[in-house]
Each structure stands twice: as C-alpha cells, then as structure tokens.
Amino acid sequence: MQLTGLTRLSGNMWTPLVLMCSMYVSTECTTYGGPVFKTEAICYEQIQTIGLPYLKHKFPSAKILQIKCVNWDVIKTKTNT
C-alpha cells in the first residue's frame, strides 16, 4: 500500500478510484487507484486536480464512468497480515 507522508495506519484513510471504459469496446473497462489521503475532501480534490487530468491525457480514447473515494477505516478492519 502506498501511503502519503502524513498518513499512518491509525484511523480513517481515503483512496481514490476511477472506473474507465473504452469508447470502442464497451466491455473493456478497468479501475485506477491512487495514494492514501487523510480526508475525503482532500481525496476528491486530488482526483479532480491531479488524477483525472493524468488519466485523460494517458487514455484519451477512454471514457470516465465513475469516480469515488473509498473510506478505509483501519481501526474497525481486522486483518492478519
């Protein structure tokens, strides 16, 4: 997992997800994610200012279907890793 400099595994974390599909083959879709952010607001801000412009440039023939920030509440999540 990639963590930003200020984020630690100690509570809520947010990661951006973008669903993109080919404009030519409707069944060809993929998701792209980004780094971890401390708040939902920062996550959405970073999607809009950095993530989406990058993806639009890298995949000009793809269509962005949905964006969202996922909340990872690591205090409530129990894993044995």
Biopython code that builds the backbone (N, CA, C, O; Angstrom):
import numpy as np
from Bio.PDB.StructureBuilder import StructureBuilder

atoms = [
    (1, "MET", "N", (0.845, -1.175, 0.000)),
    (1, "MET", "CA", (0.000, 0.000, 0.000)),
    (1, "MET", "C", (0.887, 1.234, 0.000)),
    (1, "MET", "O", (1.869, 1.302, 0.740)),
    (2, "GLN", "N", (0.547, 2.188, -0.815)),
    (2, "GLN", "CA", (1.309, 3.429, -0.871)),
    (2, "GLN", "C", (0.675, 4.427, 0.091)),
    (2, "GLN", "O", (-0.524, 4.693, 0.017)),
    (3, "LEU", "N", (1.476, 4.970, 0.981)),
    (3, "LEU", "CA", (0.986, 5.957, 1.935)),
    (3, "LEU", "C", (1.617, 7.303, 1.651)),
    (3, "LEU", "O", (2.796, 7.383, 1.306)),
    (4, "THR", "N", (0.831, 8.366, 1.795)),
    (4, "THR", "CA", (1.407, 9.694, 1.666)),
    (4, "THR", "C", (2.177, 10.003, 2.936)),
    (4, "THR", "O", (2.031, 9.294, 3.931)),
    (5, "GLY", "N", (2.968, 11.016, 2.923)),
    (5, "GLY", "CA", (3.849, 11.321, 4.037)),
    (5, "GLY", "C", (3.152, 11.545, 5.362)),
    (5, "GLY", "O", (3.726, 11.227, 6.404)),
    (6, "LEU", "N", (1.937, 12.080, 5.371)),
    (6, "LEU", "CA", (1.272, 12.402, 6.623)),
    (6, "LEU", "C", (0.275, 11.352, 7.081)),
    (6, "LEU", "O", (-0.304, 11.495, 8.157)),
    (7, "THR", "N", (0.060, 10.322, 6.317)),
    (7, "THR", "CA", (-0.963, 9.338, 6.639)),
    (7, "THR", "C", (-0.332, 8.121, 7.306)),
    (7, "THR", "O", (0.687, 7.606, 6.845)),
    (8, "ARG", "N", (-0.941, 7.675, 8.382)),
    (8, "ARG", "CA", (-0.467, 6.492, 9.082)),
    (8, "ARG", "C", (-1.624, 5.526, 9.247)),
    (8, "ARG", "O", (-2.783, 5.926, 9.138)),
    (9, "LEU", "N", (-1.334, 4.287, 9.503)),
    (9, "LEU", "CA", (-2.367, 3.275, 9.696)),
    (9, "LEU", "C", (-2.982, 3.411, 11.083)),
    (9, "LEU", "O", (-2.750, 2.563, 11.945)),
    (10, "SER", "N", (-3.758, 4.460, 11.310)),
    (10, "SER", "CA", (-4.287, 4.697, 12.646)),
    (10, "SER", "C", (-5.708, 5.252, 12.631)),
    (10, "SER", "O", (-6.116, 5.890, 13.602)),
    (11, "GLY", "N", (-6.455, 5.037, 11.593)),
    (11, "GLY", "CA", (-7.818, 5.558, 11.551)),
    (11, "GLY", "C", (-8.351, 5.558, 10.141)),
    (11, "GLY", "O", (-8.012, 4.689, 9.337)),
    (12, "ASN", "N", (-9.189, 6.537, 9.841)),
    (12, "ASN", "CA", (-9.775, 6.634, 8.512)),
    (12, "ASN", "C", (-8.743, 7.046, 7.481)),
    (12, "ASN", "O", (-7.949, 7.962, 7.699)),
    (13, "MET", "N", (-8.770, 6.357, 6.361)),
    (13, "MET", "CA", (-7.930, 6.705, 5.222)),
    (13, "MET", "C", (-8.827, 6.659, 3.994)),
    (13, "MET", "O", (-9.796, 5.901, 3.947)),
    (14, "TRP", "N", (-8.499, 7.466, 3.012)),
    (14, "TRP", "CA", (-9.298, 7.568, 1.794)),
    (14, "TRP", "C", (-8.418, 7.332, 0.583)),
    (14, "TRP", "O", (-7.324, 7.889, 0.490)),
    (15, "THR", "N", (-8.887, 6.507, -0.348)),
    (15, "THR", "CA", (-8.167, 6.313, -1.607)),
    (15, "THR", "C", (-9.117, 6.562, -2.771)),
    (15, "THR", "O", (-10.279, 6.159, -2.721)),
    (16, "PRO", "N", (-8.633, 7.222, -3.817)),
    (16, "PRO", "CA", (-9.465, 7.484, -4.989)),
    (16, "PRO", "C", (-9.523, 6.261, -5.907)),
    (16, "PRO", "O", (-8.542, 5.535, -6.064)),
    (17, "LEU", "N", (-10.686, 6.056, -6.503)),
    (17, "LEU", "CA", (-10.875, 5.032, -7.525)),
    (17, "LEU", "C", (-11.580, 5.651, -8.716)),
    (17, "LEU", "O", (-12.510, 6.443, -8.561)),
    (18, "VAL", "N", (-11.130, 5.285, -9.902)),
    (18, "VAL", "CA", (-11.724, 5.787, -11.143)),
    (18, "VAL", "C", (-12.047, 4.594, -12.024)),
    (18, "VAL", "O", (-11.182, 3.754, -12.277)),
    (19, "LEU", "N", (-13.292, 4.511, -12.496)),
    (19, "LEU", "CA", (-13.716, 3.467, -13.431)),
    (19, "LEU", "C", (-13.713, 4.062, -14.830)),
    (19, "LEU", "O", (-14.416, 5.032, -15.110)),
    (20, "MET", "N", (-12.903, 3.458, -15.712)),
    (20, "MET", "CA", (-12.792, 3.939, -17.090)),
    (20, "MET", "C", (-13.085, 2.789, -18.053)),
    (20, "MET", "O", (-12.721, 1.641, -17.798)),
    (21, "CYS", "N", (-13.746, 3.118, -19.160)),
    (21, "CYS", "CA", (-14.049, 2.119, -20.178)),
    (21, "CYS", "C", (-13.657, 2.638, -21.559)),
    (21, "CYS", "O", (-13.643, 3.842, -21.815)),
    (22, "SER", "N", (-13.345, 1.707, -22.425)),
    (22, "SER", "CA", (-13.009, 2.043, -23.800)),
    (22, "SER", "C", (-14.242, 2.609, -24.492)),
    (22, "SER", "O", (-15.362, 2.150, -24.265)),
    (23, "MET", "N", (-14.026, 3.599, -25.328)),
    (23, "MET", "CA", (-15.139, 4.152, -26.095)),
    (23, "MET", "C", (-15.472, 3.263, -27.290)),
    (23, "MET", "O", (-16.517, 3.430, -27.920)),
    (24, "TYR", "N", (-14.584, 2.322, -27.601)),
    (24, "TYR", "CA", (-14.762, 1.483, -28.781)),
    (24, "TYR", "C", (-15.217, 0.078, -28.442)),
    (24, "TYR", "O", (-15.958, -0.531, -29.214)),
    (25, "VAL", "N", (-14.787, -0.454, -27.300)),
    (25, "VAL", "CA", (-15.183, -1.797, -26.870)),
    (25, "VAL", "C", (-15.859, -1.632, -25.518)),
    (25, "VAL", "O", (-15.189, -1.410, -24.509)),
    (26, "SER", "N", (-17.190, -1.740, -25.491)),
    (26, "SER", "CA", (-17.940, -1.396, -24.287)),
    (26, "SER", "C", (-17.651, -2.310, -23.102)),
    (26, "SER", "O", (-17.904, -1.930, -21.958)),
    (27, "THR", "N", (-17.131, -3.496, -23.352)),
    (27, "THR", "CA", (-16.856, -4.405, -22.241)),
    (27, "THR", "C", (-15.424, -4.287, -21.725)),
    (27, "THR", "O", (-15.040, -5.007, -20.804)),
    (28, "GLU", "N", (-14.641, -3.400, -22.300)),
    (28, "GLU", "CA", (-13.251, -3.230, -21.889)),
    (28, "GLU", "C", (-13.163, -2.085, -20.882)),
    (28, "GLU", "O", (-13.055, -0.915, -21.250)),
    (29, "CYS", "N", (-13.212, -2.454, -19.596)),
    (29, "CYS", "CA", (-13.175, -1.460, -18.529)),
    (29, "CYS", "C", (-12.090, -1.828, -17.528)),
    (29, "CYS", "O", (-11.699, -2.989, -17.402)),
    (30, "THR", "N", (-11.618, -0.812, -16.821)),
    (30, "THR", "CA", (-10.618, -1.031, -15.782)),
    (30, "THR", "C", (-10.756, 0.051, -14.721)),
    (30, "THR", "O", (-11.383, 1.085, -14.949)),
    (31, "THR", "N", (-10.163, -0.201, -13.557)),
    (31, "THR", "CA", (-10.165, 0.793, -12.492)),
    (31, "THR", "C", (-8.739, 1.251, -12.223)),
    (31, "THR", "O", (-7.777, 0.512, -12.430)),
    (32, "TYR", "N", (-8.634, 2.476, -11.761)),
    (32, "TYR", "CA", (-7.354, 3.052, -11.390)),
    (32, "TYR", "C", (-7.495, 3.652, -10.001)),
    (32, "TYR", "O", (-8.503, 4.283, -9.682)),
    (33, "GLY", "N", (-6.482, 3.450, -9.188)),
    (33, "GLY", "CA", (-6.493, 3.972, -7.827)),
    (33, "GLY", "C", (-5.305, 4.869, -7.580)),
    (33, "GLY", "O", (-4.374, 4.940, -8.382)),
    (34, "GLY", "N", (-5.355, 5.544, -6.468)),
    (34, "GLY", "CA", (-4.282, 6.461, -6.131)),
    (34, "GLY", "C", (-3.799, 6.265, -4.714)),
    (34, "GLY", "O", (-4.136, 5.272, -4.070)),
    (35, "PRO", "N", (-3.015, 7.202, -4.224)),
    (35, "PRO", "CA", (-2.452, 7.090, -2.882)),
    (35, "PRO", "C", (-3.505, 7.332, -1.798)),
    (35, "PRO", "O", (-4.656, 7.651, -2.094)),
    (36, "VAL", "N", (-3.102, 7.180, -0.580)),
    (36, "VAL", "CA", (-3.983, 7.343, 0.572)),
    (36, "VAL", "C", (-3.986, 8.806, 1.025)),
    (36, "VAL", "O", (-2.948, 9.468, 1.057)),
    (37, "PHE", "N", (-5.193, 9.294, 1.378)),
    (37, "PHE", "CA", (-5.338, 10.654, 1.899)),
    (37, "PHE", "C", (-6.035, 10.611, 3.246)),
    (37, "PHE", "O", (-6.749, 9.658, 3.558)),
    (38, "LYS", "N", (-5.823, 11.653, 4.042)),
    (38, "LYS", "CA", (-6.390, 11.697, 5.393)),
    (38, "LYS", "C", (-7.887, 11.997, 5.418)),
    (38, "LYS", "O", (-8.592, 11.541, 6.317)),
    (39, "THR", "N", (-8.377, 12.758, 4.439)),
    (39, "THR", "CA", (-9.795, 13.137, 4.455)),
    (39, "THR", "C", (-10.427, 12.883, 3.091)),
    (39, "THR", "O", (-9.748, 12.809, 2.067)),
    (40, "GLU", "N", (-11.736, 12.753, 3.114)),
    (40, "GLU", "CA", (-12.491, 12.569, 1.871)),
    (40, "GLU", "C", (-12.375, 13.800, 0.979)),
    (40, "GLU", "O", (-12.254, 13.681, -0.240)),
    (41, "ALA", "N", (-12.413, 14.974, 1.586)),
    (41, "ALA", "CA", (-12.336, 16.218, 0.812)),
    (41, "ALA", "C", (-11.017, 16.314, 0.054)),
    (41, "ALA", "O", (-11.001, 16.681, -1.120)),
    (42, "ILE", "N", (-9.914, 15.986, 0.718)),
    (42, "ILE", "CA", (-8.611, 16.028, 0.046)),
    (42, "ILE", "C", (-8.551, 14.986, -1.058)),
    (42, "ILE", "O", (-7.994, 15.242, -2.125)),
    (43, "CYS", "N", (-9.119, 13.816, -0.810)),
    (43, "CYS", "CA", (-9.144, 12.755, -1.818)),
    (43, "CYS", "C", (-9.843, 13.226, -3.094)),
    (43, "CYS", "O", (-9.304, 13.068, -4.190)),
    (44, "TYR", "N", (-11.050, 13.808, -2.957)),
    (44, "TYR", "CA", (-11.779, 14.282, -4.134)),
    (44, "TYR", "C", (-11.070, 15.455, -4.813)),
    (44, "TYR", "O", (-11.081, 15.574, -6.038)),
    (45, "GLU", "N", (-10.460, 16.308, -4.013)),
    (45, "GLU", "CA", (-9.707, 17.431, -4.587)),
    (45, "GLU", "C", (-8.555, 16.916, -5.445)),
    (45, "GLU", "O", (-8.319, 17.419, -6.543)),
    (46, "GLN", "N", (-7.844, 15.917, -4.941)),
    (46, "GLN", "CA", (-6.707, 15.378, -5.671)),
    (46, "GLN", "C", (-7.129, 14.600, -6.918)),
    (46, "GLN", "O", (-6.413, 14.601, -7.919)),
    (47, "ILE", "N", (-8.279, 13.939, -6.865)),
    (47, "ILE", "CA", (-8.791, 13.282, -8.078)),
    (47, "ILE", "C", (-9.011, 14.332, -9.164)),
    (47, "ILE", "O", (-8.585, 14.159, -10.307)),
    (48, "GLN", "N", (-9.675, 15.412, -8.794)),
    (48, "GLN", "CA", (-10.030, 16.436, -9.778)),
    (48, "GLN", "C", (-8.806, 17.179, -10.314)),
    (48, "GLN", "O", (-8.744, 17.482, -11.506)),
    (49, "THR", "N", (-7.836, 17.475, -9.454)),
    (49, "THR", "CA", (-6.722, 18.315, -9.881)),
    (49, "THR", "C", (-5.541, 17.538, -10.455)),
    (49, "THR", "O", (-4.795, 18.067, -11.279)),
    (50, "ILE", "N", (-5.364, 16.289, -10.028)),
    (50, "ILE", "CA", (-4.205, 15.519, -10.484)),
    (50, "ILE", "C", (-4.606, 14.236, -11.204)),
    (50, "ILE", "O", (-4.158, 13.987, -12.323)),
    (51, "GLY", "N", (-5.441, 13.426, -10.571)),
    (51, "GLY", "CA", (-5.767, 12.105, -11.104)),
    (51, "GLY", "C", (-6.479, 12.116, -12.447)),
    (51, "GLY", "O", (-6.029, 11.476, -13.397)),
    (52, "LEU", "N", (-7.586, 12.839, -12.528)),
    (52, "LEU", "CA", (-8.360, 12.844, -13.780)),
    (52, "LEU", "C", (-7.605, 13.485, -14.943)),
    (52, "LEU", "O", (-7.624, 12.934, -16.043)),
    (53, "PRO", "N", (-6.940, 14.625, -14.747)),
    (53, "PRO", "CA", (-6.164, 15.160, -15.871)),
    (53, "PRO", "C", (-5.099, 14.176, -16.377)),
    (53, "PRO", "O", (-4.882, 14.056, -17.583)),
    (54, "TYR", "N", (-4.449, 13.483, -15.461)),
    (54, "TYR", "CA", (-3.440, 12.491, -15.856)),
    (54, "TYR", "C", (-4.078, 11.355, -16.656)),
    (54, "TYR", "O", (-3.576, 10.981, -17.716)),
    (55, "LEU", "N", (-5.190, 10.802, -16.145)),
    (55, "LEU", "CA", (-5.838, 9.687, -16.827)),
    (55, "LEU", "C", (-6.387, 10.098, -18.199)),
    (55, "LEU", "O", (-6.302, 9.328, -19.156)),
    (56, "LYS", "N", (-6.947, 11.305, -18.295)),
    (56, "LYS", "CA", (-7.465, 11.790, -19.578)),
    (56, "LYS", "C", (-6.339, 11.955, -20.595)),
    (56, "LYS", "O", (-6.527, 11.695, -21.783)),
    (57, "HIS", "N", (-5.188, 12.381, -20.131)),
    (57, "HIS", "CA", (-4.043, 12.535, -21.019)),
    (57, "HIS", "C", (-3.485, 11.167, -21.441)),
    (57, "HIS", "O", (-3.160, 10.956, -22.609)),
    (58, "LYS", "N", (-3.382, 10.262, -20.496)),
    (58, "LYS", "CA", (-2.803, 8.946, -20.768)),
    (58, "LYS", "C", (-3.729, 8.064, -21.613)),
    (58, "LYS", "O", (-3.262, 7.287, -22.446)),
    (59, "PHE", "N", (-5.050, 8.187, -21.393)),
    (59, "PHE", "CA", (-6.034, 7.363, -22.100)),
    (59, "PHE", "C", (-7.082, 8.260, -22.768)),
    (59, "PHE", "O", (-8.229, 8.291, -22.321)),
    (60, "PRO", "N", (-6.716, 8.987, -23.823)),
    (60, "PRO", "CA", (-7.643, 9.952, -24.426)),
    (60, "PRO", "C", (-8.874, 9.318, -25.058)),
    (60, "PRO", "O", (-9.889, 9.994, -25.225)),
    (61, "SER", "N", (-8.814, 8.048, -25.411)),
    (61, "SER", "CA", (-9.975, 7.416, -26.042)),
    (61, "SER", "C", (-10.837, 6.650, -25.044)),
    (61, "SER", "O", (-11.746, 5.924, -25.446)),
    (62, "ALA", "N", (-10.564, 6.801, -23.756)),
    (62, "ALA", "CA", (-11.371, 6.134, -22.727)),
    (62, "ALA", "C", (-12.377, 7.111, -22.134)),
    (62, "ALA", "O", (-12.176, 8.325, -22.143)),
    (63, "LYS", "N", (-13.452, 6.550, -21.625)),
    (63, "LYS", "CA", (-14.497, 7.357, -21.003)),
    (63, "LYS", "C", (-14.495, 7.088, -19.500)),
    (63, "LYS", "O", (-14.488, 5.935, -19.069)),
    (64, "ILE", "N", (-14.502, 8.153, -18.711)),
    (64, "ILE", "CA", (-14.574, 8.021, -17.257)),
    (64, "ILE", "C", (-16.038, 7.838, -16.888)),
    (64, "ILE", "O", (-16.864, 8.720, -17.122)),
    (65, "LEU", "N", (-16.349, 6.681, -16.308)),
    (65, "LEU", "CA", (-17.734, 6.383, -15.949)),
    (65, "LEU", "C", (-18.076, 6.799, -14.529)),
    (65, "LEU", "O", (-19.181, 7.274, -14.265)),
    (66, "GLN", "N", (-17.130, 6.621, -13.615)),
    (66, "GLN", "CA", (-17.426, 6.966, -12.230)),
    (66, "GLN", "C", (-16.127, 7.216, -11.470)),
    (66, "GLN", "O", (-15.098, 6.594, -11.732)),
    (67, "ILE", "N", (-16.208, 8.141, -10.525)),
    (67, "ILE", "CA", (-15.103, 8.365, -9.602)),
    (67, "ILE", "C", (-15.661, 8.285, -8.194)),
    (67, "ILE", "O", (-16.817, 8.628, -7.948)),
    (68, "LYS", "N", (-14.829, 7.831, -7.278)),
    (68, "LYS", "CA", (-15.248, 7.806, -5.879)),
    (68, "LYS", "C", (-14.018, 7.720, -5.007)),
    (68, "LYS", "O", (-12.949, 7.304, -5.454)),
    (69, "CYS", "N", (-14.178, 8.114, -3.761)),
    (69, "CYS", "CA", (-13.144, 7.933, -2.758)),
    (69, "CYS", "C", (-13.645, 6.887, -1.769)),
    (69, "CYS", "O", (-14.761, 6.982, -1.257)),
    (70, "VAL", "N", (-12.819, 5.907, -1.514)),
    (70, "VAL", "CA", (-13.179, 4.797, -0.646)),
    (70, "VAL", "C", (-12.606, 5.043, 0.744)),
    (70, "VAL", "O", (-11.435, 5.386, 0.900)),
    (71, "ASN", "N", (-13.461, 4.859, 1.751)),
    (71, "ASN", "CA", (-13.059, 5.032, 3.143)),
    (71, "ASN", "C", (-12.552, 3.698, 3.686)),
    (71, "ASN", "O", (-13.276, 2.703, 3.687)),
    (72, "TRP", "N", (-11.316, 3.691, 4.142)),
    (72, "TRP", "CA", (-10.713, 2.507, 4.760)),
    (72, "TRP", "C", (-10.571, 2.794, 6.247)),
    (72, "TRP", "O", (-9.600, 3.424, 6.665)),
    (73, "ASP", "N", (-11.521, 2.344, 7.044)),
    (73, "ASP", "CA", (-11.458, 2.555, 8.490)),
    (73, "ASP", "C", (-10.642, 1.426, 9.091)),
    (73, "ASP", "O", (-11.183, 0.374, 9.431)),
    (74, "VAL", "N", (-9.337, 1.642, 9.223)),
    (74, "VAL", "CA", (-8.444, 0.558, 9.644)),
    (74, "VAL", "C", (-8.596, 0.219, 11.126)),
    (74, "VAL", "O", (-8.124, -0.831, 11.563)),
    (75, "ILE", "N", (-9.236, 1.075, 11.900)),
    (75, "ILE", "CA", (-9.478, 0.738, 13.299)),
    (75, "ILE", "C", (-10.517, -0.384, 13.392)),
    (75, "ILE", "O", (-10.402, -1.276, 14.233)),
    (76, "LYS", "N", (-11.531, -0.331, 12.522)),
    (76, "LYS", "CA", (-12.589, -1.347, 12.534)),
    (76, "LYS", "C", (-12.239, -2.578, 11.708)),
    (76, "LYS", "O", (-12.880, -3.619, 11.850)),
    (77, "THR", "N", (-11.229, -2.470, 10.846)),
    (77, "THR", "CA", (-10.848, -3.575, 9.966)),
    (77, "THR", "C", (-9.834, -4.466, 10.679)),
    (77, "THR", "O", (-8.808, -3.995, 11.168)),
    (78, "LYS", "N", (-10.138, -5.746, 10.729)),
    (78, "LYS", "CA", (-9.218, -6.684, 11.366)),
    (78, "LYS", "C", (-8.624, -7.574, 10.296)),
    (78, "LYS", "O", (-9.349, -8.288, 9.604)),
    (79, "THR", "N", (-7.303, -7.536, 10.153)),
    (79, "THR", "CA", (-6.622, -8.397, 9.208)),
    (79, "THR", "C", (-5.456, -9.065, 9.895)),
    (79, "THR", "O", (-4.910, -8.537, 10.865)),
    (80, "ASN", "N", (-5.081, -10.199, 9.408)),
    (80, "ASN", "CA", (-3.950, -10.919, 9.960)),
    (80, "ASN", "C", (-2.787, -10.856, 8.981)),
    (80, "ASN", "O", (-2.372, -11.881, 8.439)),
    (81, "THR", "N", (-2.269, -9.671, 8.755)),
    (81, "THR", "CA", (-1.136, -9.530, 7.843)),
    (81, "THR", "C", (0.106, -9.128, 8.589)),
    (81, "THR", "O", (1.164, -8.962, 7.981)),
]
sb = StructureBuilder()
sb.init_structure("model")
sb.init_model(0)
sb.init_chain("A")
sb.init_seg("    ")
for serial, (resi, resn, name, xyz) in enumerate(atoms, 1):
    if name == "N":
        sb.init_residue(resn, " ", resi, " ")
    sb.init_atom(name, np.array(xyz, "f"), 0.0, 1.0, " ", f" {name:<3s}", serial, name[0])
structure = sb.get_structure()
